[in-house]
Amino acid sequence: MEQPTDISLIDELGLKNNIEIVAQDKGKIVYAHTVYYELEDIDYEKYVTETDEPVDNIFSEKQQRLSIDILEKNIMTAVVPDMFLSFDVPTIKDWFEKKHKAYFTWVMGKPPELVLEIVSNKVGDEDTLKLDIYAKMGVKYYIIQDPYQYLSKEKLRLYVLDDTGKYQKHIVKDEKDL
């Protein structure tokens, strides 16, 4: 009959020198360890990143291009939002690859800092559904540009995410507040 041994799996694998002991009590040992996972590559083909349909009107298209050109960023817009800005993410070398035509927060590791929606008609839900979605994502700044005043008398509205995860409308008292 085999004798039971008091050798742990860590001892058996020869890992004892590589792992730090964080607690020890009554013969029980707790080791610090790190678990690594290999993630499968995302199937980008199942996501719609462009439809090749024209924008609602020429003003919206010009505003989107102007917003992007001002920031001098290679930002590809998806169906939603019209424009976003994200700092401290890797620069993409080939924007024409399908997997680079969308911004996945779980790939980039964070939401964009700023999202801009340009209202081109009344059915875009920029001040209701999208406001809630961006807040849940954790987007710090949300801007609604409403040039034809479809949703409000204000042509430009800025919302800032507070510590509770809700947007607070930023009131501009002076141009210096922008």
TIRO-2110 file (N, C-alpha, C; in Angstrom, 1 decimal):
// TIRO-2110
0.8, -1.2, 0.0, N, 1, A
0.0, 0.0, 0.0, CA, 1, A
0.9, 1.2, 0.0, C, 1, A
0.5, 2.2, -0.8, N, 2, A
1.3, 3.5, -1.0, CA, 2, A
1.1, 4.3, 0.2, C, 2, A
2.1, 5.0, 0.6, N, 3, A
2.1, 5.9, 1.8, CA, 3, A
1.7, 7.3, 1.2, C, 3, A
0.7, 8.0, 1.9, N, 4, A
0.4, 9.4, 1.5, CA, 4, A
1.6, 10.3, 1.7, C, 4, A
1.7, 11.2, 0.8, N, 5, A
2.8, 12.2, 0.9, CA, 5, A
2.3, 13.5, 1.3, C, 5, A
3.1, 14.4, 1.9, N, 6, A
2.7, 15.7, 2.2, CA, 6, A
3.2, 16.7, 1.2, C, 6, A
3.4, 16.3, 0.0, N, 7, A
4.0, 17.2, -1.0, CA, 7, A
2.8, 17.9, -1.7, C, 7, A
2.9, 19.2, -1.8, N, 8, A
1.9, 19.9, -2.5, CA, 8, A
2.1, 19.9, -4.0, C, 8, A
1.1, 20.3, -4.7, N, 9, A
1.2, 20.4, -6.2, CA, 9, A
2.3, 21.4, -6.5, C, 9, A
2.4, 22.5, -5.8, N, 10, A
3.4, 23.5, -6.0, CA, 10, A
4.8, 22.9, -5.9, C, 10, A
5.0, 22.1, -4.8, N, 11, A
6.3, 21.4, -4.6, CA, 11, A
6.5, 20.4, -5.8, C, 11, A
5.5, 19.7, -6.1, N, 12, A
5.6, 18.7, -7.2, CA, 12, A
6.0, 19.3, -8.5, C, 12, A
5.5, 20.4, -8.8, N, 13, A
5.8, 21.1, -10.1, CA, 13, A
7.1, 21.9, -10.0, C, 13, A
7.7, 22.0, -8.8, N, 14, A
8.9, 22.8, -8.7, CA, 14, A
8.7, 24.3, -8.8, C, 14, A
7.6, 24.8, -8.3, N, 15, A
7.3, 26.2, -8.4, CA, 15, A
7.5, 26.9, -7.1, C, 15, A
7.9, 26.2, -6.0, N, 16, A
7.9, 26.8, -4.7, CA, 16, A
8.8, 28.1, -4.7, C, 16, A
9.9, 28.1, -5.4, N, 17, A
10.7, 29.3, -5.4, CA, 17, A
10.2, 30.5, -6.2, C, 17, A
9.2, 30.2, -7.1, N, 18, A
8.6, 31.2, -7.9, CA, 18, A
7.4, 31.9, -7.4, C, 18, A
6.8, 31.3, -6.3, N, 19, A
5.6, 31.8, -5.8, CA, 19, A
5.7, 32.3, -4.3, C, 19, A
5.2, 33.4, -4.1, N, 20, A
5.3, 34.1, -2.8, CA, 20, A
4.2, 33.5, -1.8, C, 20, A
4.6, 33.2, -0.6, N, 21, A
3.6, 32.8, 0.4, CA, 21, A
3.1, 34.1, 1.1, C, 21, A
1.7, 34.2, 1.1, N, 22, A
1.1, 35.4, 1.6, CA, 22, A
0.5, 35.1, 3.0, C, 22, A
0.2, 33.9, 3.4, N, 23, A
-0.3, 33.6, 4.7, CA, 23, A
0.0, 32.1, 5.0, C, 23, A
0.2, 31.9, 6.3, N, 24, A
0.5, 30.5, 6.8, CA, 24, A
-0.1, 30.4, 8.2, C, 24, A
-1.0, 29.3, 8.4, N, 25, A
-1.6, 29.1, 9.7, CA, 25, A
-2.0, 27.7, 9.8, C, 25, A
-1.6, 27.0, 10.9, N, 26, A
-1.9, 25.7, 11.2, CA, 26, A
-1.6, 24.7, 10.1, C, 26, A
-0.5, 24.9, 9.5, N, 27, A
0.0, 24.0, 8.4, CA, 27, A
-0.6, 24.3, 7.1, C, 27, A
-1.5, 25.2, 7.0, N, 28, A
-2.1, 25.6, 5.7, CA, 28, A
-1.4, 26.8, 5.2, C, 28, A
-1.1, 26.8, 3.9, N, 29, A
-0.3, 27.8, 3.2, CA, 29, A
-1.1, 28.4, 2.1, C, 29, A
-1.1, 29.8, 2.0, N, 30, A
-1.8, 30.5, 0.9, CA, 30, A
-0.7, 31.2, 0.1, C, 30, A
-0.7, 30.8, -1.2, N, 31, A
0.3, 31.4, -2.1, CA, 31, A
-0.3, 32.5, -2.9, C, 31, A
0.5, 33.5, -3.2, N, 32, A
0.1, 34.5, -4.2, CA, 32, A
0.3, 33.9, -5.6, C, 32, A
-0.6, 34.2, -6.5, N, 33, A
-0.5, 33.7, -7.8, CA, 33, A
-1.2, 34.6, -8.8, C, 33, A
-0.9, 34.4, -10.0, N, 34, A
-1.6, 35.2, -11.1, CA, 34, A
-2.1, 34.2, -12.1, C, 34, A
-3.3, 34.4, -12.6, N, 35, A
-3.9, 33.5, -13.6, CA, 35, A
-3.9, 34.3, -14.9, C, 35, A
-3.4, 33.6, -16.0, N, 36, A
-3.3, 34.2, -17.3, CA, 36, A
-4.3, 33.5, -18.2, C, 36, A
-5.0, 34.2, -19.0, N, 37, A
-6.0, 33.7, -19.9, CA, 37, A
-5.6, 34.1, -21.3, C, 37, A
-5.7, 33.2, -22.3, N, 38, A
-5.5, 33.5, -23.7, CA, 38, A
-6.9, 33.7, -24.2, C, 38, A
-7.1, 34.9, -24.8, N, 39, A
-8.4, 35.3, -25.4, CA, 39, A
-8.4, 34.9, -26.8, C, 39, A
-9.5, 34.4, -27.3, N, 40, A
-9.6, 34.2, -28.7, CA, 40, A
-9.8, 35.5, -29.4, C, 40, A
-9.4, 35.6, -30.7, N, 41, A
-9.6, 36.8, -31.5, CA, 41, A
-11.1, 37.0, -31.7, C, 41, A
-11.5, 38.2, -31.8, N, 42, A
-12.9, 38.5, -32.0, CA, 42, A
-13.3, 38.3, -33.4, C, 42, A
-14.5, 37.7, -33.7, N, 43, A
-15.0, 37.5, -35.0, CA, 43, A
-15.6, 38.9, -35.5, C, 43, A
-14.8, 39.7, -36.1, N, 44, A
-15.2, 41.0, -36.5, CA, 44, A
-16.2, 41.0, -37.6, C, 44, A
-16.3, 39.9, -38.3, N, 45, A
-17.3, 39.8, -39.5, CA, 45, A
-18.7, 39.9, -39.0, C, 45, A
-19.0, 39.5, -37.8, N, 46, A
-20.4, 39.5, -37.3, CA, 46, A
-20.9, 40.9, -36.9, C, 46, A
-20.0, 41.9, -36.9, N, 47, A
-20.4, 43.3, -36.5, CA, 47, A
-20.6, 44.2, -37.7, C, 47, A
-21.6, 45.0, -37.7, N, 48, A
-21.8, 45.9, -38.8, CA, 48, A
-21.1, 47.2, -38.4, C, 48, A
-20.0, 47.5, -39.2, N, 49, A
-19.3, 48.7, -38.9, CA, 49, A
-19.5, 49.9, -39.9, C, 49, A
-20.1, 49.5, -41.1, N, 50, A
-20.4, 50.5, -42.0, CA, 50, A
-21.5, 49.9, -43.0, C, 50, A
-22.3, 50.8, -43.5, N, 51, A
-23.4, 50.3, -44.4, CA, 51, A
-23.3, 50.9, -45.8, C, 51, A
-22.4, 51.7, -46.0, N, 52, A
-22.2, 52.4, -47.3, CA, 52, A
-23.4, 53.2, -47.7, C, 52, A
-24.3, 53.6, -46.7, N, 53, A
-25.4, 54.4, -47.0, CA, 53, A
-25.0, 55.9, -46.7, C, 53, A
-25.5, 56.8, -47.5, N, 54, A
-25.1, 58.2, -47.3, CA, 54, A
-25.6, 58.7, -46.0, C, 54, A
-25.0, 59.8, -45.5, N, 55, A
-25.5, 60.4, -44.2, CA, 55, A
-26.8, 61.2, -44.5, C, 55, A
-27.4, 61.6, -43.5, N, 56, A
-28.8, 62.2, -43.6, CA, 56, A
-28.8, 63.5, -44.4, C, 56, A
-27.7, 64.3, -44.3, N, 57, A
-27.7, 65.5, -45.1, CA, 57, A
-26.2, 66.0, -45.2, C, 57, A
-26.0, 66.9, -46.1, N, 58, A
-24.6, 67.3, -46.3, CA, 58, A
-24.0, 68.1, -45.2, C, 58, A
-24.9, 68.8, -44.4, N, 59, A
-24.4, 69.5, -43.2, CA, 59, A
-23.8, 68.5, -42.2, C, 59, A
-24.5, 67.4, -41.9, N, 60, A
-23.9, 66.4, -41.0, CA, 60, A
-22.6, 65.8, -41.4, C, 60, A
-22.5, 65.5, -42.7, N, 61, A
-21.2, 65.0, -43.2, CA, 61, A
-20.1, 66.0, -43.1, C, 61, A
-20.4, 67.2, -43.4, N, 62, A
-19.3, 68.3, -43.3, CA, 62, A
-18.9, 68.5, -41.8, C, 62, A
-19.9, 68.5, -40.9, N, 63, A
-19.6, 68.6, -39.5, CA, 63, A
-18.8, 67.5, -38.9, C, 63, A
-19.1, 66.3, -39.4, N, 64, A
-18.3, 65.1, -38.9, CA, 64, A
-16.9, 65.2, -39.4, C, 64, A
-16.7, 65.5, -40.6, N, 65, A
-15.3, 65.7, -41.2, CA, 65, A
-14.6, 66.8, -40.5, C, 65, A
-15.3, 67.9, -40.3, N, 66, A
-14.7, 69.1, -39.6, CA, 66, A
-14.2, 68.7, -38.2, C, 66, A
-15.1, 68.0, -37.5, N, 67, A
-14.8, 67.6, -36.1, CA, 67, A
-13.5, 66.8, -36.1, C, 67, A
-13.4, 65.8, -37.0, N, 68, A
-12.3, 64.9, -37.0, CA, 68, A
-11.0, 65.6, -37.5, C, 68, A
-11.1, 66.5, -38.5, N, 69, A
-10.0, 67.2, -39.0, CA, 69, A
-9.4, 68.1, -37.9, C, 69, A
-10.2, 68.8, -37.2, N, 70, A
-9.8, 69.7, -36.1, CA, 70, A
-8.9, 68.9, -35.1, C, 70, A
-9.3, 67.8, -34.7, N, 71, A
-8.6, 67.0, -33.7, CA, 71, A
-7.4, 66.3, -34.3, C, 71, A
-7.3, 66.2, -35.6, N, 72, A
-6.2, 65.6, -36.3, CA, 72, A
-6.0, 64.2, -35.8, C, 72, A
-7.1, 63.4, -35.7, N, 73, A
-7.0, 62.0, -35.3, CA, 73, A
-7.6, 61.2, -36.4, C, 73, A
-7.1, 60.0, -36.5, N, 74, A
-7.6, 59.0, -37.4, CA, 74, A
-8.7, 58.2, -36.8, C, 74, A
-9.8, 58.9, -36.6, N, 75, A
-11.0, 58.2, -35.9, CA, 75, A
-12.0, 57.8, -37.0, C, 75, A
-12.3, 56.5, -36.9, N, 76, A
-13.3, 56.0, -37.8, CA, 76, A
-14.6, 56.0, -37.0, C, 76, A
-15.7, 56.6, -37.6, N, 77, A
-16.9, 56.6, -36.9, CA, 77, A
-17.7, 55.3, -37.3, C, 77, A
-18.4, 54.8, -36.3, N, 78, A
-19.3, 53.7, -36.5, CA, 78, A
-20.7, 54.2, -36.7, C, 78, A
-21.6, 53.3, -36.6, N, 79, A
-23.0, 53.8, -36.8, CA, 79, A
-23.3, 54.8, -35.7, C, 79, A
-22.9, 54.6, -34.5, N, 80, A
-23.0, 55.5, -33.3, CA, 80, A
-21.7, 55.4, -32.6, C, 80, A
-21.1, 56.5, -32.2, N, 81, A
-21.5, 57.9, -32.3, CA, 81, A
-21.0, 58.5, -33.6, C, 81, A
-21.3, 59.8, -33.8, N, 82, A
-20.8, 60.5, -35.0, CA, 82, A
-19.3, 60.8, -34.9, C, 82, A
-18.8, 61.0, -33.7, N, 83, A
-17.4, 61.2, -33.4, CA, 83, A
-17.1, 60.9, -32.0, C, 83, A
-15.9, 60.3, -31.8, N, 84, A
-15.5, 60.1, -30.4, CA, 84, A
-14.0, 60.4, -30.3, C, 84, A
-13.5, 60.6, -29.1, N, 85, A
-12.1, 60.8, -28.8, CA, 85, A
-11.7, 60.0, -27.7, C, 85, A
-10.6, 59.2, -27.9, N, 86, A
-10.1, 58.4, -26.8, CA, 86, A
-8.6, 58.5, -26.7, C, 86, A
-8.1, 58.8, -25.5, N, 87, A
-6.7, 59.0, -25.3, CA, 87, A
-6.1, 57.7, -24.8, C, 87, A
-4.7, 57.6, -24.9, N, 88, A
-4.0, 56.4, -24.4, CA, 88, A
-4.5, 55.1, -24.9, C, 88, A
-4.7, 55.0, -26.1, N, 89, A
-5.0, 53.7, -26.8, CA, 89, A
-4.0, 53.5, -27.9, C, 89, A
-3.7, 52.3, -28.3, N, 90, A
-2.7, 52.1, -29.4, CA, 90, A
-3.2, 52.7, -30.7, C, 90, A
-2.2, 53.3, -31.4, N, 91, A
-2.4, 53.8, -32.7, CA, 91, A
-2.6, 52.7, -33.7, C, 91, A
-3.6, 52.8, -34.5, N, 92, A
-3.8, 51.7, -35.5, CA, 92, A
-3.1, 52.1, -36.8, C, 92, A
-2.4, 51.1, -37.3, N, 93, A
-1.6, 51.4, -38.5, CA, 93, A
-2.5, 51.3, -39.8, C, 93, A
-3.3, 50.3, -39.8, N, 94, A
-4.1, 50.0, -41.0, CA, 94, A
-5.6, 50.1, -40.7, C, 94, A
-6.2, 51.3, -40.9, N, 95, A
-7.6, 51.6, -40.6, CA, 95, A
-8.5, 50.8, -41.5, C, 95, A
-8.0, 50.3, -42.6, N, 96, A
-8.9, 49.7, -43.6, CA, 96, A
-9.2, 48.2, -43.3, C, 96, A
-8.5, 47.6, -42.3, N, 97, A
-8.8, 46.3, -41.9, CA, 97, A
-10.2, 46.3, -41.2, C, 97, A
-11.0, 45.4, -41.4, N, 98, A
-12.4, 45.4, -40.8, CA, 98, A
-12.3, 45.4, -39.3, C, 98, A
-11.4, 44.7, -38.7, N, 99, A
-11.3, 44.7, -37.2, CA, 99, A
-10.9, 46.0, -36.6, C, 99, A
-10.5, 47.0, -37.4, N, 100, A
-10.1, 48.3, -36.9, CA, 100, A
-11.2, 49.4, -37.2, C, 100, A
-12.3, 49.0, -37.8, N, 101, A
-13.3, 49.9, -38.2, CA, 101, A
-14.3, 50.2, -37.1, C, 101, A
-14.1, 49.5, -35.9, N, 102, A
-15.0, 49.7, -34.8, CA, 102, A
-14.1, 49.9, -33.5, C, 102, A
-14.7, 50.6, -32.5, N, 103, A
-14.0, 50.7, -31.3, CA, 103, A
-14.7, 49.9, -30.2, C, 103, A
-14.1, 48.8, -29.9, N, 104, A
-14.6, 47.9, -28.9, CA, 104, A
-14.0, 48.2, -27.5, C, 104, A
-14.8, 48.6, -26.6, N, 105, A
-14.2, 49.0, -25.3, CA, 105, A
-13.5, 47.8, -24.6, C, 105, A
-14.0, 46.6, -24.8, N, 106, A
-13.3, 45.5, -24.2, CA, 106, A
-12.0, 45.2, -24.8, C, 106, A
-11.7, 45.6, -26.0, N, 107, A
-10.4, 45.4, -26.7, CA, 107, A
-9.5, 46.6, -26.3, C, 107, A
-10.0, 47.8, -26.4, N, 108, A
-9.2, 49.0, -26.0, CA, 108, A
-9.0, 49.1, -24.5, C, 108, A
-9.8, 48.5, -23.7, N, 109, A
-9.7, 48.5, -22.3, CA, 109, A
-10.3, 49.7, -21.6, C, 109, A
-11.0, 50.5, -22.4, N, 110, A
-11.6, 51.7, -21.8, CA, 110, A
-12.6, 52.4, -22.8, C, 110, A
-13.6, 53.1, -22.2, N, 111, A
-14.5, 53.9, -23.1, CA, 111, A
-13.8, 55.1, -23.6, C, 111, A
-14.3, 55.7, -24.7, N, 112, A
-13.7, 57.0, -25.1, CA, 112, A
-13.9, 58.1, -24.1, C, 112, A
-13.1, 59.1, -24.1, N, 113, A
-13.3, 60.2, -23.1, CA, 113, A
-14.4, 61.1, -23.5, C, 113, A
-14.6, 61.3, -24.8, N, 114, A
-15.6, 62.2, -25.4, CA, 114, A
-16.3, 61.6, -26.5, C, 114, A
-17.6, 61.9, -26.5, N, 115, A
-18.5, 61.4, -27.7, CA, 115, A
-19.3, 62.7, -28.1, C, 115, A
-19.3, 62.8, -29.5, N, 116, A
-20.1, 63.9, -30.1, CA, 116, A
-21.2, 63.3, -31.0, C, 116, A
-22.4, 63.7, -30.7, N, 117, A
-23.5, 63.3, -31.6, CA, 117, A
-24.0, 64.6, -32.3, C, 117, A
-24.2, 64.5, -33.6, N, 118, A
-24.7, 65.6, -34.4, CA, 118, A
-26.1, 65.2, -34.8, C, 118, A
-27.1, 66.0, -34.4, N, 119, A
-28.5, 65.7, -34.7, CA, 119, A
-28.8, 66.1, -36.1, C, 119, A
-29.3, 65.1, -36.9, N, 120, A
-29.6, 65.4, -38.3, CA, 120, A
-31.1, 65.3, -38.5, C, 120, A
-31.8, 64.7, -37.6, N, 121, A
-33.3, 64.6, -37.6, CA, 121, A
-33.8, 64.3, -36.2, C, 121, A
-35.1, 64.1, -36.1, N, 122, A
-35.7, 63.9, -34.7, CA, 122, A
-35.7, 62.5, -34.2, C, 122, A
-35.2, 61.5, -35.0, N, 123, A
-35.3, 60.1, -34.5, CA, 123, A
-34.0, 59.5, -34.0, C, 123, A
-33.1, 60.3, -33.7, N, 124, A
-31.8, 59.8, -33.3, CA, 124, A
-31.6, 59.4, -31.8, C, 124, A
-32.5, 59.8, -31.0, N, 125, A
-32.5, 59.5, -29.5, CA, 125, A
-31.2, 60.1, -28.9, C, 125, A
-30.6, 61.1, -29.4, N, 126, A
-29.4, 61.7, -28.8, CA, 126, A
-29.5, 62.1, -27.4, C, 126, A
-30.7, 62.7, -27.0, N, 127, A
-30.9, 63.3, -25.7, CA, 127, A
-31.6, 62.3, -24.7, C, 127, A
-31.8, 61.1, -25.2, N, 128, A
-32.5, 60.1, -24.3, CA, 128, A
-31.7, 58.8, -24.3, C, 128, A
-32.0, 57.9, -25.2, N, 129, A
-31.3, 56.6, -25.2, CA, 129, A
-29.8, 56.7, -25.2, C, 129, A
-29.3, 57.4, -26.2, N, 130, A
-27.8, 57.5, -26.3, CA, 130, A
-27.2, 58.2, -25.1, C, 130, A
-27.9, 59.1, -24.5, N, 131, A
-27.4, 59.8, -23.3, CA, 131, A
-27.2, 58.7, -22.2, C, 131, A
-28.1, 57.8, -22.0, N, 132, A
-28.1, 56.7, -21.0, CA, 132, A
-27.0, 55.7, -21.4, C, 132, A
-26.9, 55.3, -22.7, N, 133, A
-25.9, 54.4, -23.1, CA, 133, A
-24.5, 54.9, -22.8, C, 133, A
-24.2, 56.1, -23.2, N, 134, A
-22.8, 56.6, -23.0, CA, 134, A
-22.5, 56.8, -21.5, C, 134, A
-23.5, 57.1, -20.7, N, 135, A
-23.3, 57.2, -19.2, CA, 135, A
-22.9, 55.8, -18.7, C, 135, A
-23.7, 54.8, -19.1, N, 136, A
-23.4, 53.4, -18.6, CA, 136, A
-22.0, 52.9, -19.1, C, 136, A
-21.6, 53.4, -20.3, N, 137, A
-20.3, 53.0, -20.8, CA, 137, A
-19.2, 53.7, -20.0, C, 137, A
-19.5, 54.9, -19.4, N, 138, A
-18.5, 55.6, -18.6, CA, 138, A
-17.8, 56.7, -19.4, C, 138, A
-18.4, 57.2, -20.5, N, 139, A
-17.9, 58.2, -21.3, CA, 139, A
-18.0, 59.5, -20.5, C, 139, A
-16.8, 60.2, -20.3, N, 140, A
-16.8, 61.3, -19.4, CA, 140, A
-17.5, 62.6, -19.9, C, 140, A
-17.3, 62.9, -21.2, N, 141, A
-17.9, 64.0, -21.8, CA, 141, A
-18.8, 63.6, -23.0, C, 141, A
-20.0, 64.1, -23.0, N, 142, A
-21.0, 63.8, -24.1, CA, 142, A
-21.5, 65.2, -24.7, C, 142, A
-21.3, 65.4, -26.0, N, 143, A
-21.7, 66.6, -26.6, CA, 143, A
-22.8, 66.3, -27.6, C, 143, A
-23.9, 67.1, -27.6, N, 144, A
-24.9, 67.0, -28.6, CA, 144, A
-24.9, 68.3, -29.4, C, 144, A
-24.7, 68.2, -30.7, N, 145, A
-24.7, 69.4, -31.5, CA, 145, A
-26.0, 69.3, -32.3, C, 145, A
-26.8, 70.3, -32.2, N, 146, A
-28.2, 70.3, -32.8, CA, 146, A
-28.3, 71.5, -33.6, C, 146, A
-27.7, 71.6, -34.8, N, 147, A
-27.6, 72.8, -35.6, CA, 147, A
-29.0, 73.3, -36.1, C, 147, A
-30.0, 72.4, -36.3, N, 148, A
-31.3, 72.8, -36.7, CA, 148, A
-32.3, 72.9, -35.6, C, 148, A
-31.8, 72.7, -34.4, N, 149, A
-32.6, 72.8, -33.1, CA, 149, A
-33.8, 71.9, -33.2, C, 149, A
-33.6, 70.7, -33.6, N, 150, A
-34.7, 69.7, -33.7, CA, 150, A
-35.1, 69.2, -32.2, C, 150, A
-34.1, 69.1, -31.3, N, 151, A
-34.3, 68.5, -30.0, CA, 151, A
-34.4, 69.6, -28.9, C, 151, A
-33.9, 70.8, -29.2, N, 152, A
-33.8, 71.8, -28.1, CA, 152, A
-33.6, 73.1, -28.8, C, 152, A
-33.7, 74.2, -28.0, N, 153, A
-33.4, 75.5, -28.5, CA, 153, A
-31.9, 75.8, -28.5, C, 153, A
-31.2, 74.9, -27.8, N, 154, A
-29.7, 75.0, -27.8, CA, 154, A
-29.1, 74.3, -28.9, C, 154, A
-28.2, 74.9, -29.6, N, 155, A
-27.5, 74.3, -30.7, CA, 155, A
-26.4, 73.3, -30.2, C, 155, A
-25.9, 73.6, -29.0, N, 156, A
-24.8, 72.8, -28.5, CA, 156, A
-25.0, 72.6, -27.0, C, 156, A
-24.9, 71.3, -26.6, N, 157, A
-25.1, 70.9, -25.2, CA, 157, A
-23.9, 70.0, -24.8, C, 157, A
-23.4, 70.3, -23.6, N, 158, A
-22.3, 69.5, -23.1, CA, 158, A
-22.7, 68.9, -21.8, C, 158, A
-22.5, 67.6, -21.7, N, 159, A
-22.8, 66.8, -20.4, CA, 159, A
-21.5, 66.3, -19.9, C, 159, A
-21.4, 66.3, -18.5, N, 160, A
-20.2, 65.8, -17.9, CA, 160, A
-20.7, 64.7, -16.9, C, 160, A
-20.0, 63.5, -17.0, N, 161, A
-20.4, 62.4, -16.1, CA, 161, A
-19.9, 62.7, -14.7, C, 161, A
-20.8, 62.6, -13.7, N, 162, A
-20.4, 62.8, -12.3, CA, 162, A
-20.0, 61.5, -11.6, C, 162, A
-19.7, 61.6, -10.3, N, 163, A
-19.2, 60.4, -9.6, CA, 163, A
-20.2, 59.3, -9.4, C, 163, A
-21.5, 59.7, -9.6, N, 164, A
-22.6, 58.7, -9.4, CA, 164, A
-22.9, 58.0, -10.8, C, 164, A
-22.2, 58.4, -11.8, N, 165, A
-22.4, 57.7, -13.1, CA, 165, A
-23.6, 58.4, -13.9, C, 165, A
-24.0, 59.6, -13.5, N, 166, A
-25.1, 60.3, -14.2, CA, 166, A
-24.5, 61.5, -14.9, C, 166, A
-25.1, 61.9, -16.0, N, 167, A
-24.6, 63.1, -16.7, CA, 167, A
-25.2, 64.4, -16.1, C, 167, A
-24.4, 65.4, -15.9, N, 168, A
-24.8, 66.7, -15.5, CA, 168, A
-24.6, 67.6, -16.6, C, 168, A
-25.6, 68.4, -17.0, N, 169, A
-25.5, 69.4, -18.0, CA, 169, A
-24.6, 70.5, -17.6, C, 169, A
-23.6, 70.8, -18.4, N, 170, A
-22.6, 71.9, -18.2, CA, 170, A
-23.2, 73.1, -18.7, C, 170, A
-23.5, 74.1, -17.9, N, 171, A
-24.0, 75.4, -18.3, CA, 171, A
-22.9, 76.3, -18.6, C, 171, A
-22.9, 76.8, -19.8, N, 172, A
-21.9, 77.8, -20.3, CA, 172, A
-22.4, 79.2, -20.0, C, 172, A
-21.7, 79.8, -19.1, N, 173, A
-22.0, 81.2, -18.7, CA, 173, A
-21.2, 82.2, -19.5, C, 173, A
-20.1, 81.8, -19.9, N, 174, A
-19.2, 82.7, -20.7, CA, 174, A
-18.4, 81.8, -21.6, C, 174, A
-17.9, 82.4, -22.7, N, 175, A
-17.2, 81.6, -23.7, CA, 175, A
-15.9, 81.0, -23.1, C, 175, A
-15.4, 81.6, -22.0, N, 176, A
-14.2, 81.0, -21.3, CA, 176, A
-14.6, 79.7, -20.7, C, 176, A
-15.9, 79.4, -20.4, N, 177, A
-16.3, 78.1, -19.8, CA, 177, A
-16.2, 77.0, -20.7, C, 177, A
-16.1, 77.2, -22.0, N, 178, A
-16.1, 76.1, -23.0, CA, 178, A
-14.9, 75.3, -22.9, C, 178, A
END
